[in-house]
Amino acid sequence: MLTRLKELFEIKGYGLLVLCMLLVGIGISITTPYLSLYCTEDFGMSAGAFGIFMAVSSLSGVFVNSLIFYLMENKSW
């Protein structure tokens, strides 16, 4: 396990990628709880509409990631 991790970090730019992904994840986890307050209070969304917005946003993320994976595997971009 440790040798695999060492091999990964030998790839040029991999450490920077890990750092960037970590910072993006921290930023999203800090700001997402306030998104519901912002949308319901400032935009006037109902709780149900916000729930639908979050569900559609999550499902579209799964769909887009699956599409990117399919295109990368078939090299048809």
mmCIF file of the N, C-alpha and C atoms, coordinates in Angstrom:
data_MODEL
# 
_entry.id   MODEL 
# 
loop_
_atom_site.group_PDB 
_atom_site.id 
_atom_site.type_symbol 
_atom_site.label_atom_id 
_atom_site.label_alt_id 
_atom_site.label_comp_id 
_atom_site.label_asym_id 
_atom_site.label_entity_id 
_atom_site.label_seq_id 
_atom_site.pdbx_PDB_ins_code 
_atom_site.Cartn_x 
_atom_site.Cartn_y 
_atom_site.Cartn_z 
_atom_site.occupancy 
_atom_site.B_iso_or_equiv 
_atom_site.pdbx_formal_charge 
_atom_site.auth_seq_id 
_atom_site.auth_comp_id 
_atom_site.auth_asym_id 
_atom_site.auth_atom_id 
_atom_site.pdbx_PDB_model_num 
ATOM 1   N N  . MET A 1 1  ? 0.822   -1.194 0.000   1.00 0.00 ? 1  MET A N  1 
ATOM 2   C CA . MET A 1 1  ? 0.000   0.000  0.000   1.00 0.00 ? 1  MET A CA 1 
ATOM 3   C C  . MET A 1 1  ? 0.865   1.257  0.000   1.00 0.00 ? 1  MET A C  1 
ATOM 4   N N  . LEU A 1 2  ? 1.886   1.253  0.815   1.00 0.00 ? 2  LEU A N  1 
ATOM 5   C CA . LEU A 1 2  ? 2.760   2.422  0.901   1.00 0.00 ? 2  LEU A CA 1 
ATOM 6   C C  . LEU A 1 2  ? 3.562   2.611  -0.385  1.00 0.00 ? 2  LEU A C  1 
ATOM 7   N N  . THR A 1 3  ? 3.947   1.500  -1.030  1.00 0.00 ? 3  THR A N  1 
ATOM 8   C CA . THR A 1 3  ? 4.697   1.631  -2.284  1.00 0.00 ? 3  THR A CA 1 
ATOM 9   C C  . THR A 1 3  ? 3.814   2.204  -3.388  1.00 0.00 ? 3  THR A C  1 
ATOM 10  N N  . ARG A 1 4  ? 2.535   1.829  -3.397  1.00 0.00 ? 4  ARG A N  1 
ATOM 11  C CA . ARG A 1 4  ? 1.622   2.401  -4.394  1.00 0.00 ? 4  ARG A CA 1 
ATOM 12  C C  . ARG A 1 4  ? 1.473   3.903  -4.195  1.00 0.00 ? 4  ARG A C  1 
ATOM 13  N N  . LEU A 1 5  ? 1.392   4.307  -2.948  1.00 0.00 ? 5  LEU A N  1 
ATOM 14  C CA . LEU A 1 5  ? 1.267   5.732  -2.654  1.00 0.00 ? 5  LEU A CA 1 
ATOM 15  C C  . LEU A 1 5  ? 2.522   6.489  -3.074  1.00 0.00 ? 5  LEU A C  1 
ATOM 16  N N  . LYS A 1 6  ? 3.677   5.892  -2.843  1.00 0.00 ? 6  LYS A N  1 
ATOM 17  C CA . LYS A 1 6  ? 4.928   6.525  -3.276  1.00 0.00 ? 6  LYS A CA 1 
ATOM 18  C C  . LYS A 1 6  ? 4.979   6.645  -4.791  1.00 0.00 ? 6  LYS A C  1 
ATOM 19  N N  . GLU A 1 7  ? 4.526   5.594  -5.490  1.00 0.00 ? 7  GLU A N  1 
ATOM 20  C CA . GLU A 1 7  ? 4.528   5.627  -6.955  1.00 0.00 ? 7  GLU A CA 1 
ATOM 21  C C  . GLU A 1 7  ? 3.585   6.706  -7.483  1.00 0.00 ? 7  GLU A C  1 
ATOM 22  N N  . LEU A 1 8  ? 2.453   6.886  -6.813  1.00 0.00 ? 8  LEU A N  1 
ATOM 23  C CA . LEU A 1 8  ? 1.529   7.936  -7.245  1.00 0.00 ? 8  LEU A CA 1 
ATOM 24  C C  . LEU A 1 8  ? 2.162   9.316  -7.122  1.00 0.00 ? 8  LEU A C  1 
ATOM 25  N N  . PHE A 1 9  ? 2.836   9.568  -6.015  1.00 0.00 ? 9  PHE A N  1 
ATOM 26  C CA . PHE A 1 9  ? 3.419   10.890 -5.805  1.00 0.00 ? 9  PHE A CA 1 
ATOM 27  C C  . PHE A 1 9  ? 4.679   11.109 -6.635  1.00 0.00 ? 9  PHE A C  1 
ATOM 28  N N  . GLU A 1 10 ? 5.174   10.064 -7.303  1.00 0.00 ? 10 GLU A N  1 
ATOM 29  C CA . GLU A 1 10 ? 6.289   10.239 -8.231  1.00 0.00 ? 10 GLU A CA 1 
ATOM 30  C C  . GLU A 1 10 ? 5.827   10.808 -9.568  1.00 0.00 ? 10 GLU A C  1 
ATOM 31  N N  . ILE A 1 11 ? 4.525   10.733 -9.837  1.00 0.00 ? 11 ILE A N  1 
ATOM 32  C CA . ILE A 1 11 ? 3.975   11.303 -11.064 1.00 0.00 ? 11 ILE A CA 1 
ATOM 33  C C  . ILE A 1 11 ? 4.092   12.823 -10.982 1.00 0.00 ? 11 ILE A C  1 
ATOM 34  N N  . LYS A 1 12 ? 4.589   13.413 -12.058 1.00 0.00 ? 12 LYS A N  1 
ATOM 35  C CA . LYS A 1 12 ? 4.804   14.864 -12.071 1.00 0.00 ? 12 LYS A CA 1 
ATOM 36  C C  . LYS A 1 12 ? 3.474   15.601 -11.892 1.00 0.00 ? 12 LYS A C  1 
ATOM 37  N N  . GLY A 1 13 ? 3.416   16.483 -10.919 1.00 0.00 ? 13 GLY A N  1 
ATOM 38  C CA . GLY A 1 13 ? 2.236   17.297 -10.691 1.00 0.00 ? 13 GLY A CA 1 
ATOM 39  C C  . GLY A 1 13 ? 1.153   16.640 -9.856  1.00 0.00 ? 13 GLY A C  1 
ATOM 40  N N  . TYR A 1 14 ? 1.356   15.395 -9.427  1.00 0.00 ? 14 TYR A N  1 
ATOM 41  C CA . TYR A 1 14 ? 0.309   14.699 -8.666  1.00 0.00 ? 14 TYR A CA 1 
ATOM 42  C C  . TYR A 1 14 ? 0.100   15.325 -7.287  1.00 0.00 ? 14 TYR A C  1 
ATOM 43  N N  . GLY A 1 15 ? 1.171   15.714 -6.641  1.00 0.00 ? 15 GLY A N  1 
ATOM 44  C CA . GLY A 1 15 ? 1.046   16.346 -5.328  1.00 0.00 ? 15 GLY A CA 1 
ATOM 45  C C  . GLY A 1 15 ? 0.260   17.642 -5.400  1.00 0.00 ? 15 GLY A C  1 
ATOM 46  N N  . LEU A 1 16 ? 0.499   18.420 -6.451  1.00 0.00 ? 16 LEU A N  1 
ATOM 47  C CA . LEU A 1 16 ? -0.241  19.662 -6.646  1.00 0.00 ? 16 LEU A CA 1 
ATOM 48  C C  . LEU A 1 16 ? -1.720  19.378 -6.898  1.00 0.00 ? 16 LEU A C  1 
ATOM 49  N N  . LEU A 1 17 ? -2.010  18.334 -7.664  1.00 0.00 ? 17 LEU A N  1 
ATOM 50  C CA . LEU A 1 17 ? -3.397  17.952 -7.918  1.00 0.00 ? 17 LEU A CA 1 
ATOM 51  C C  . LEU A 1 17 ? -4.099  17.570 -6.618  1.00 0.00 ? 17 LEU A C  1 
ATOM 52  N N  . VAL A 1 18 ? -3.427  16.787 -5.784  1.00 0.00 ? 18 VAL A N  1 
ATOM 53  C CA . VAL A 1 18 ? -4.011  16.381 -4.504  1.00 0.00 ? 18 VAL A CA 1 
ATOM 54  C C  . VAL A 1 18 ? -4.271  17.604 -3.632  1.00 0.00 ? 18 VAL A C  1 
ATOM 55  N N  . LEU A 1 19 ? -3.340  18.527 -3.596  1.00 0.00 ? 19 LEU A N  1 
ATOM 56  C CA . LEU A 1 19 ? -3.510  19.743 -2.802  1.00 0.00 ? 19 LEU A CA 1 
ATOM 57  C C  . LEU A 1 19 ? -4.686  20.576 -3.311  1.00 0.00 ? 19 LEU A C  1 
ATOM 58  N N  . CYS A 1 20 ? -4.785  20.730 -4.623  1.00 0.00 ? 20 CYS A N  1 
ATOM 59  C CA . CYS A 1 20 ? -5.886  21.509 -5.198  1.00 0.00 ? 20 CYS A CA 1 
ATOM 60  C C  . CYS A 1 20 ? -7.237  20.856 -4.913  1.00 0.00 ? 20 CYS A C  1 
ATOM 61  N N  . MET A 1 21 ? -7.312  19.534 -5.056  1.00 0.00 ? 21 MET A N  1 
ATOM 62  C CA . MET A 1 21 ? -8.559  18.834 -4.773  1.00 0.00 ? 21 MET A CA 1 
ATOM 63  C C  . MET A 1 21 ? -8.935  18.953 -3.299  1.00 0.00 ? 21 MET A C  1 
ATOM 64  N N  . LEU A 1 22 ? -7.948  18.913 -2.428  1.00 0.00 ? 22 LEU A N  1 
ATOM 65  C CA . LEU A 1 22 ? -8.202  19.074 -0.998  1.00 0.00 ? 22 LEU A CA 1 
ATOM 66  C C  . LEU A 1 22 ? -8.763  20.460 -0.701  1.00 0.00 ? 22 LEU A C  1 
ATOM 67  N N  . LEU A 1 23 ? -8.165  21.490 -1.291  1.00 0.00 ? 23 LEU A N  1 
ATOM 68  C CA . LEU A 1 23 ? -8.633  22.853 -1.051  1.00 0.00 ? 23 LEU A CA 1 
ATOM 69  C C  . LEU A 1 23 ? -10.025 23.093 -1.632  1.00 0.00 ? 23 LEU A C  1 
ATOM 70  N N  . VAL A 1 24 ? -10.311 22.523 -2.796  1.00 0.00 ? 24 VAL A N  1 
ATOM 71  C CA . VAL A 1 24 ? -11.653 22.651 -3.374  1.00 0.00 ? 24 VAL A CA 1 
ATOM 72  C C  . VAL A 1 24 ? -12.676 21.959 -2.474  1.00 0.00 ? 24 VAL A C  1 
ATOM 73  N N  . GLY A 1 25 ? -12.338 20.774 -1.987  1.00 0.00 ? 25 GLY A N  1 
ATOM 74  C CA . GLY A 1 25 ? -13.244 20.060 -1.089  1.00 0.00 ? 25 GLY A CA 1 
ATOM 75  C C  . GLY A 1 25 ? -13.508 20.816 0.195   1.00 0.00 ? 25 GLY A C  1 
ATOM 76  N N  . ILE A 1 26 ? -12.470 21.412 0.761   1.00 0.00 ? 26 ILE A N  1 
ATOM 77  C CA . ILE A 1 26 ? -12.647 22.203 1.981   1.00 0.00 ? 26 ILE A CA 1 
ATOM 78  C C  . ILE A 1 26 ? -13.526 23.419 1.699   1.00 0.00 ? 26 ILE A C  1 
ATOM 79  N N  . GLY A 1 27 ? -13.295 24.081 0.576   1.00 0.00 ? 27 GLY A N  1 
ATOM 80  C CA . GLY A 1 27 ? -14.103 25.248 0.224   1.00 0.00 ? 27 GLY A CA 1 
ATOM 81  C C  . GLY A 1 27 ? -15.568 24.903 0.032   1.00 0.00 ? 27 GLY A C  1 
ATOM 82  N N  . ILE A 1 28 ? -15.833 23.794 -0.639  1.00 0.00 ? 28 ILE A N  1 
ATOM 83  C CA . ILE A 1 28 ? -17.221 23.378 -0.853  1.00 0.00 ? 28 ILE A CA 1 
ATOM 84  C C  . ILE A 1 28 ? -17.879 23.000 0.465   1.00 0.00 ? 28 ILE A C  1 
ATOM 85  N N  . SER A 1 29 ? -17.150 22.288 1.319   1.00 0.00 ? 29 SER A N  1 
ATOM 86  C CA . SER A 1 29 ? -17.750 21.866 2.588   1.00 0.00 ? 29 SER A CA 1 
ATOM 87  C C  . SER A 1 29 ? -18.009 23.045 3.517   1.00 0.00 ? 29 SER A C  1 
ATOM 88  N N  . ILE A 1 30 ? -17.254 24.117 3.376   1.00 0.00 ? 30 ILE A N  1 
ATOM 89  C CA . ILE A 1 30 ? -17.491 25.304 4.206   1.00 0.00 ? 30 ILE A CA 1 
ATOM 90  C C  . ILE A 1 30 ? -18.680 26.112 3.683   1.00 0.00 ? 30 ILE A C  1 
ATOM 91  N N  . THR A 1 31 ? -18.814 26.235 2.368   1.00 0.00 ? 31 THR A N  1 
ATOM 92  C CA . THR A 1 31 ? -19.839 27.123 1.810   1.00 0.00 ? 31 THR A CA 1 
ATOM 93  C C  . THR A 1 31 ? -21.196 26.463 1.571   1.00 0.00 ? 31 THR A C  1 
ATOM 94  N N  . THR A 1 32 ? -21.250 25.158 1.395   1.00 0.00 ? 32 THR A N  1 
ATOM 95  C CA . THR A 1 32 ? -22.516 24.496 1.075   1.00 0.00 ? 32 THR A CA 1 
ATOM 96  C C  . THR A 1 32 ? -23.587 24.672 2.155   1.00 0.00 ? 32 THR A C  1 
ATOM 97  N N  . PRO A 1 33 ? -23.271 24.595 3.438   1.00 0.00 ? 33 PRO A N  1 
ATOM 98  C CA . PRO A 1 33 ? -24.343 24.801 4.428   1.00 0.00 ? 33 PRO A CA 1 
ATOM 99  C C  . PRO A 1 33 ? -25.007 26.174 4.337   1.00 0.00 ? 33 PRO A C  1 
ATOM 100 N N  . TYR A 1 34 ? -24.281 27.172 3.888   1.00 0.00 ? 34 TYR A N  1 
ATOM 101 C CA . TYR A 1 34 ? -24.851 28.514 3.780   1.00 0.00 ? 34 TYR A CA 1 
ATOM 102 C C  . TYR A 1 34 ? -25.637 28.710 2.488   1.00 0.00 ? 34 TYR A C  1 
ATOM 103 N N  . LEU A 1 35 ? -25.506 27.780 1.551   1.00 0.00 ? 35 LEU A N  1 
ATOM 104 C CA . LEU A 1 35 ? -26.230 27.893 0.285   1.00 0.00 ? 35 LEU A CA 1 
ATOM 105 C C  . LEU A 1 35 ? -27.734 27.825 0.512   1.00 0.00 ? 35 LEU A C  1 
ATOM 106 N N  . SER A 1 36 ? -28.172 26.972 1.415   1.00 0.00 ? 36 SER A N  1 
ATOM 107 C CA . SER A 1 36 ? -29.610 26.872 1.675   1.00 0.00 ? 36 SER A CA 1 
ATOM 108 C C  . SER A 1 36 ? -30.151 28.172 2.261   1.00 0.00 ? 36 SER A C  1 
ATOM 109 N N  . LEU A 1 37 ? -29.406 28.779 3.162   1.00 0.00 ? 37 LEU A N  1 
ATOM 110 C CA . LEU A 1 37 ? -29.848 30.061 3.728   1.00 0.00 ? 37 LEU A CA 1 
ATOM 111 C C  . LEU A 1 37 ? -29.904 31.148 2.660   1.00 0.00 ? 37 LEU A C  1 
ATOM 112 N N  . TYR A 1 38 ? -28.895 31.201 1.818   1.00 0.00 ? 38 TYR A N  1 
ATOM 113 C CA . TYR A 1 38 ? -28.835 32.227 0.775   1.00 0.00 ? 38 TYR A CA 1 
ATOM 114 C C  . TYR A 1 38 ? -29.984 32.062 -0.217  1.00 0.00 ? 38 TYR A C  1 
ATOM 115 N N  . CYS A 1 39 ? -30.215 30.833 -0.651  1.00 0.00 ? 39 CYS A N  1 
ATOM 116 C CA . CYS A 1 39 ? -31.260 30.608 -1.656  1.00 0.00 ? 39 CYS A CA 1 
ATOM 117 C C  . CYS A 1 39 ? -32.655 30.848 -1.092  1.00 0.00 ? 39 CYS A C  1 
ATOM 118 N N  . THR A 1 40 ? -32.893 30.423 0.141   1.00 0.00 ? 40 THR A N  1 
ATOM 119 C CA . THR A 1 40 ? -34.244 30.586 0.688   1.00 0.00 ? 40 THR A CA 1 
ATOM 120 C C  . THR A 1 40 ? -34.522 32.010 1.148   1.00 0.00 ? 40 THR A C  1 
ATOM 121 N N  . GLU A 1 41 ? -33.535 32.678 1.720   1.00 0.00 ? 41 GLU A N  1 
ATOM 122 C CA . GLU A 1 41 ? -33.792 34.025 2.244   1.00 0.00 ? 41 GLU A CA 1 
ATOM 123 C C  . GLU A 1 41 ? -33.607 35.114 1.191   1.00 0.00 ? 41 GLU A C  1 
ATOM 124 N N  . ASP A 1 42 ? -32.540 35.065 0.413   1.00 0.00 ? 42 ASP A N  1 
ATOM 125 C CA . ASP A 1 42 ? -32.275 36.136 -0.556  1.00 0.00 ? 42 ASP A CA 1 
ATOM 126 C C  . ASP A 1 42 ? -33.005 35.930 -1.879  1.00 0.00 ? 42 ASP A C  1 
ATOM 127 N N  . PHE A 1 43 ? -33.092 34.693 -2.338  1.00 0.00 ? 43 PHE A N  1 
ATOM 128 C CA . PHE A 1 43 ? -33.783 34.424 -3.601  1.00 0.00 ? 43 PHE A CA 1 
ATOM 129 C C  . PHE A 1 43 ? -35.266 34.157 -3.405  1.00 0.00 ? 43 PHE A C  1 
ATOM 130 N N  . GLY A 1 44 ? -35.663 33.865 -2.178  1.00 0.00 ? 44 GLY A N  1 
ATOM 131 C CA . GLY A 1 44 ? -37.073 33.595 -1.908  1.00 0.00 ? 44 GLY A CA 1 
ATOM 132 C C  . GLY A 1 44 ? -37.518 32.210 -2.336  1.00 0.00 ? 44 GLY A C  1 
ATOM 133 N N  . MET A 1 45 ? -36.598 31.272 -2.457  1.00 0.00 ? 45 MET A N  1 
ATOM 134 C CA . MET A 1 45 ? -36.955 29.898 -2.822  1.00 0.00 ? 45 MET A CA 1 
ATOM 135 C C  . MET A 1 45 ? -37.667 29.226 -1.655  1.00 0.00 ? 45 MET A C  1 
ATOM 136 N N  . SER A 1 46 ? -38.592 28.355 -1.981  1.00 0.00 ? 46 SER A N  1 
ATOM 137 C CA . SER A 1 46 ? -39.193 27.552 -0.921  1.00 0.00 ? 46 SER A CA 1 
ATOM 138 C C  . SER A 1 46 ? -38.242 26.405 -0.587  1.00 0.00 ? 46 SER A C  1 
ATOM 139 N N  . ALA A 1 47 ? -38.490 25.750 0.521   1.00 0.00 ? 47 ALA A N  1 
ATOM 140 C CA . ALA A 1 47 ? -37.630 24.636 0.924   1.00 0.00 ? 47 ALA A CA 1 
ATOM 141 C C  . ALA A 1 47 ? -37.730 23.492 -0.084  1.00 0.00 ? 47 ALA A C  1 
ATOM 142 N N  . GLY A 1 48 ? -38.921 23.273 -0.617  1.00 0.00 ? 48 GLY A N  1 
ATOM 143 C CA . GLY A 1 48 ? -39.106 22.223 -1.616  1.00 0.00 ? 48 GLY A CA 1 
ATOM 144 C C  . GLY A 1 48 ? -38.356 22.517 -2.906  1.00 0.00 ? 48 GLY A C  1 
ATOM 145 N N  . ALA A 1 49 ? -38.415 23.772 -3.351  1.00 0.00 ? 49 ALA A N  1 
ATOM 146 C CA . ALA A 1 49 ? -37.699 24.155 -4.570  1.00 0.00 ? 49 ALA A CA 1 
ATOM 147 C C  . ALA A 1 49 ? -36.194 24.025 -4.377  1.00 0.00 ? 49 ALA A C  1 
ATOM 148 N N  . PHE A 1 50 ? -35.721 24.383 -3.193  1.00 0.00 ? 50 PHE A N  1 
ATOM 149 C CA . PHE A 1 50 ? -34.291 24.230 -2.925  1.00 0.00 ? 50 PHE A CA 1 
ATOM 150 C C  . PHE A 1 50 ? -33.902 22.759 -2.901  1.00 0.00 ? 50 PHE A C  1 
ATOM 151 N N  . GLY A 1 51 ? -34.750 21.911 -2.348  1.00 0.00 ? 51 GLY A N  1 
ATOM 152 C CA . GLY A 1 51 ? -34.485 20.471 -2.350  1.00 0.00 ? 51 GLY A CA 1 
ATOM 153 C C  . GLY A 1 51 ? -34.404 19.912 -3.758  1.00 0.00 ? 51 GLY A C  1 
ATOM 154 N N  . ILE A 1 52 ? -35.313 20.356 -4.614  1.00 0.00 ? 52 ILE A N  1 
ATOM 155 C CA . ILE A 1 52 ? -35.282 19.922 -6.016  1.00 0.00 ? 52 ILE A CA 1 
ATOM 156 C C  . ILE A 1 52 ? -34.022 20.433 -6.700  1.00 0.00 ? 52 ILE A C  1 
ATOM 157 N N  . PHE A 1 53 ? -33.651 21.678 -6.431  1.00 0.00 ? 53 PHE A N  1 
ATOM 158 C CA . PHE A 1 53 ? -32.425 22.251 -6.995  1.00 0.00 ? 53 PHE A CA 1 
ATOM 159 C C  . PHE A 1 53 ? -31.204 21.425 -6.599  1.00 0.00 ? 53 PHE A C  1 
ATOM 160 N N  . MET A 1 54 ? -31.107 21.072 -5.323  1.00 0.00 ? 54 MET A N  1 
ATOM 161 C CA . MET A 1 54 ? -29.962 20.288 -4.855  1.00 0.00 ? 54 MET A CA 1 
ATOM 162 C C  . MET A 1 54 ? -29.966 18.885 -5.459  1.00 0.00 ? 54 MET A C  1 
ATOM 163 N N  . ALA A 1 55 ? -31.149 18.271 -5.583  1.00 0.00 ? 55 ALA A N  1 
ATOM 164 C CA . ALA A 1 55 ? -31.239 16.932 -6.167  1.00 0.00 ? 55 ALA A CA 1 
ATOM 165 C C  . ALA A 1 55 ? -30.826 16.953 -7.634  1.00 0.00 ? 55 ALA A C  1 
ATOM 166 N N  . VAL A 1 56 ? -31.329 17.933 -8.385  1.00 0.00 ? 56 VAL A N  1 
ATOM 167 C CA . VAL A 1 56 ? -30.976 18.044 -9.805  1.00 0.00 ? 56 VAL A CA 1 
ATOM 168 C C  . VAL A 1 56 ? -29.491 18.325 -9.955  1.00 0.00 ? 56 VAL A C  1 
ATOM 169 N N  . SER A 1 57 ? -28.954 19.161 -9.096  1.00 0.00 ? 57 SER A N  1 
ATOM 170 C CA . SER A 1 57 ? -27.531 19.472 -9.166  1.00 0.00 ? 57 SER A CA 1 
ATOM 171 C C  . SER A 1 57 ? -26.677 18.239 -8.876  1.00 0.00 ? 57 SER A C  1 
ATOM 172 N N  . SER A 1 58 ? -27.066 17.431 -7.904  1.00 0.00 ? 58 SER A N  1 
ATOM 173 C CA . SER A 1 58 ? -26.311 16.211 -7.597  1.00 0.00 ? 58 SER A CA 1 
ATOM 174 C C  . SER A 1 58 ? -26.423 15.187 -8.722  1.00 0.00 ? 58 SER A C  1 
ATOM 175 N N  . LEU A 1 59 ? -27.631 15.002 -9.225  1.00 0.00 ? 59 LEU A N  1 
ATOM 176 C CA . LEU A 1 59 ? -27.821 14.030 -10.304 1.00 0.00 ? 59 LEU A CA 1 
ATOM 177 C C  . LEU A 1 59 ? -27.110 14.455 -11.581 1.00 0.00 ? 59 LEU A C  1 
ATOM 178 N N  . SER A 1 60 ? -27.100 15.747 -11.866 1.00 0.00 ? 60 SER A N  1 
ATOM 179 C CA . SER A 1 60 ? -26.390 16.200 -13.061 1.00 0.00 ? 60 SER A CA 1 
ATOM 180 C C  . SER A 1 60 ? -24.888 15.995 -12.905 1.00 0.00 ? 60 SER A C  1 
ATOM 181 N N  . GLY A 1 61 ? -24.367 16.129 -11.689 1.00 0.00 ? 61 GLY A N  1 
ATOM 182 C CA . GLY A 1 61 ? -22.951 15.844 -11.450 1.00 0.00 ? 61 GLY A CA 1 
ATOM 183 C C  . GLY A 1 61 ? -22.617 14.394 -11.726 1.00 0.00 ? 61 GLY A C  1 
ATOM 184 N N  . VAL A 1 62 ? -23.487 13.488 -11.295 1.00 0.00 ? 62 VAL A N  1 
ATOM 185 C CA . VAL A 1 62 ? -23.274 12.060 -11.566 1.00 0.00 ? 62 VAL A CA 1 
ATOM 186 C C  . VAL A 1 62 ? -23.329 11.800 -13.066 1.00 0.00 ? 62 VAL A C  1 
ATOM 187 N N  . PHE A 1 63 ? -24.303 12.400 -13.755 1.00 0.00 ? 63 PHE A N  1 
ATOM 188 C CA . PHE A 1 63 ? -24.444 12.197 -15.192 1.00 0.00 ? 63 PHE A CA 1 
ATOM 189 C C  . PHE A 1 63 ? -23.235 12.732 -15.953 1.00 0.00 ? 63 PHE A C  1 
ATOM 190 N N  . VAL A 1 64 ? -22.796 13.928 -15.625 1.00 0.00 ? 64 VAL A N  1 
ATOM 191 C CA . VAL A 1 64 ? -21.663 14.533 -16.332 1.00 0.00 ? 64 VAL A CA 1 
ATOM 192 C C  . VAL A 1 64 ? -20.380 13.744 -16.072 1.00 0.00 ? 64 VAL A C  1 
ATOM 193 N N  . ASN A 1 65 ? -20.164 13.309 -14.835 1.00 0.00 ? 65 ASN A N  1 
ATOM 194 C CA . ASN A 1 65 ? -18.974 12.508 -14.540 1.00 0.00 ? 65 ASN A CA 1 
ATOM 195 C C  . ASN A 1 65 ? -19.003 11.181 -15.277 1.00 0.00 ? 65 ASN A C  1 
ATOM 196 N N  . SER A 1 66 ? -20.179 10.556 -15.383 1.00 0.00 ? 66 SER A N  1 
ATOM 197 C CA . SER A 1 66 ? -20.301 9.310  -16.136 1.00 0.00 ? 66 SER A CA 1 
ATOM 198 C C  . SER A 1 66 ? -20.031 9.539  -17.617 1.00 0.00 ? 66 SER A C  1 
ATOM 199 N N  . LEU A 1 67 ? -20.525 10.649 -18.142 1.00 0.00 ? 67 LEU A N  1 
ATOM 200 C CA . LEU A 1 67 ? -20.295 10.978 -19.548 1.00 0.00 ? 67 LEU A CA 1 
ATOM 201 C C  . LEU A 1 67 ? -18.813 11.223 -19.816 1.00 0.00 ? 67 LEU A C  1 
ATOM 202 N N  . ILE A 1 68 ? -18.157 11.951 -18.935 1.00 0.00 ? 68 ILE A N  1 
ATOM 203 C CA . ILE A 1 68 ? -16.721 12.200 -19.093 1.00 0.00 ? 68 ILE A CA 1 
ATOM 204 C C  . ILE A 1 68 ? -15.946 10.892 -19.036 1.00 0.00 ? 68 ILE A C  1 
ATOM 205 N N  . PHE A 1 69 ? -16.315 10.008 -18.105 1.00 0.00 ? 69 PHE A N  1 
ATOM 206 C CA . PHE A 1 69 ? -15.653 8.707  -18.013 1.00 0.00 ? 69 PHE A CA 1 
ATOM 207 C C  . PHE A 1 69 ? -15.838 7.919  -19.300 1.00 0.00 ? 69 PHE A C  1 
ATOM 208 N N  . TYR A 1 70 ? -17.061 7.905  -19.836 1.00 0.00 ? 70 TYR A N  1 
ATOM 209 C CA . TYR A 1 70 ? -17.332 7.171  -21.067 1.00 0.00 ? 70 TYR A CA 1 
ATOM 210 C C  . TYR A 1 70 ? -16.504 7.723  -22.224 1.00 0.00 ? 70 TYR A C  1 
ATOM 211 N N  . LEU A 1 71 ? -16.447 9.043  -22.343 1.00 0.00 ? 71 LEU A N  1 
ATOM 212 C CA . LEU A 1 71 ? -15.683 9.646  -23.432 1.00 0.00 ? 71 LEU A CA 1 
ATOM 213 C C  . LEU A 1 71 ? -14.186 9.389  -23.280 1.00 0.00 ? 71 LEU A C  1 
ATOM 214 N N  . MET A 1 72 ? -13.692 9.416  -22.053 1.00 0.00 ? 72 MET A N  1 
ATOM 215 C CA . MET A 1 72 ? -12.265 9.171  -21.828 1.00 0.00 ? 72 MET A CA 1 
ATOM 216 C C  . MET A 1 72 ? -11.902 7.718  -22.124 1.00 0.00 ? 72 MET A C  1 
ATOM 217 N N  . GLU A 1 73 ? -12.788 6.789  -21.777 1.00 0.00 ? 73 GLU A N  1 
ATOM 218 C CA . GLU A 1 73 ? -12.504 5.380  -22.024 1.00 0.00 ? 73 GLU A CA 1 
ATOM 219 C C  . GLU A 1 73 ? -12.532 5.062  -23.518 1.00 0.00 ? 73 GLU A C  1 
ATOM 220 N N  . ASN A 1 74 ? -13.434 5.688  -24.245 1.00 0.00 ? 74 ASN A N  1 
ATOM 221 C CA . ASN A 1 74 ? -13.552 5.414  -25.680 1.00 0.00 ? 74 ASN A CA 1 
ATOM 222 C C  . ASN A 1 74 ? -12.718 6.357  -26.529 1.00 0.00 ? 74 ASN A C  1 
ATOM 223 N N  . LYS A 1 75 ? -12.087 7.334  -25.906 1.00 0.00 ? 75 LYS A N  1 
ATOM 224 C CA . LYS A 1 75 ? -11.247 8.319  -26.595 1.00 0.00 ? 75 LYS A CA 1 
ATOM 225 C C  . LYS A 1 75 ? -11.984 8.956  -27.769 1.00 0.00 ? 75 LYS A C  1 
ATOM 226 N N  . SER A 1 76 ? -13.241 9.323  -27.521 1.00 0.00 ? 76 SER A N  1 
ATOM 227 C CA . SER A 1 76 ? -14.047 9.898  -28.600 1.00 0.00 ? 76 SER A CA 1 
ATOM 228 C C  . SER A 1 76 ? -14.378 11.361 -28.322 1.00 0.00 ? 76 SER A C  1 
ATOM 229 N N  . TRP A 1 77 ? -13.393 12.153 -27.963 1.00 0.00 ? 77 TRP A N  1 
ATOM 230 C CA . TRP A 1 77 ? -13.654 13.563 -27.727 1.00 0.00 ? 77 TRP A CA 1 
ATOM 231 C C  . TRP A 1 77 ? -13.192 14.386 -28.878 1.00 0.00 ? 77 TRP A C  1 
# 
